[in-house]
Amino acid sequence: MIWAIGDLHLDHTGQKPMDIFGGNWANHEERIFTFWKENIKEEDTVLIVGDISWALRLEDSVPDLERIHHMPGTKLLIKGNHDYWWSSLAKLNNLDLHSLHYIFNTGRVINGVGYCGTRGWSDIDSNSFDEQDEKIYKREMDRLNRSIDAMEELGKENPIHTRIAMIHYPPFSSKGEPNDFAKILSERGIDLCIYGHLHAYGHKYIVEGEFDGVRYQCVSSDYIDFQPVKLEIGGEDGEGIRD
């Protein structure tokens, strides 16, 4: 089975309590991990779409990453806008947390399902969008394409029947219209895109459903009641969700 959740916002120091953003965040870490232990199996895959730890440095993130590592399943992670601890792939892999796999200009194929992704960025219709944002926006689009390329390269030896993209920022404008990231997903044959980032009042900007052949699903932790959700990717006959 494939599960997904975003925005864990872990903090082993206890200095960043999330309930200041609303009572529904009280004990959110325990709620996530209790559900995880009771429902997710070692053979499952868990997708985590960014904002994983509040740590600022890689060494400070280790206790939070170790907590995820010791949970059941193979975990695929992408970077969120608050993951300042995120470092090079070499340094991340040197942590030797073997159940964690970082999607960063890379892809992965597990049991016929291909995975790709990137952080994404604020949409260009944002009032505060400036030249620096434009540089990051274009760089993230390039990283998404590189990740898809890496996934497809792996698919030459491990045939892919379903393609899932992981993006932290929603690939939509504030008007709910698919943006440049969504265009890439459609053109590159992605079946399902999961994203996070939106919390509380931001839930009003959530867009789900199918657009241009891609199905979209929001998995922000507070949107899914702090319980990883099981992804529906089609039947057991090996067919993907595209016609």
Sequence and secondary structure as in RCSB ss.txt:
>XXXX:A:sequence
MIWAIGDLHLDHTGQKPMDIFGGNWANHEERIFTFWKENIKEEDTVLIVGDISWALRLEDSVPDLERIHHMPGTK
LLIKGNHDYWWSSLAKLNNLDLHSLHYIFNTGRVINGVGYCGTRGWSDIDSNSFDEQDEKIYKREMDRLNRSIDA
MEELGKENPIHTRIAMIHYPPFSSKGEPNDFAKILSERGIDLCIYGHLHAYGHKYIVEGEFDGVRYQCVSSDYID
FQPVKLEIGGEDGEGIRD
>XXXX:A:secstr
 EEEEB   B TTS S GGGG GGGTTHHHHHHHHHHHH  TTSEEEEES  B  SSHHHHHHHHHHHHTSSSEE
EEE  TT TT   HHHHHTT  TTEEE SS  EEETTEEEEEE     TTSTT  HHHHHHHHHHHHHHHHHHHH
HHHHHTTS  SEEEEEESS SB TTS B HHHHHHHHTT  EEEE    GGGGGG   EEETTEEEEE BTTTTT
TS EE     TTS  S  
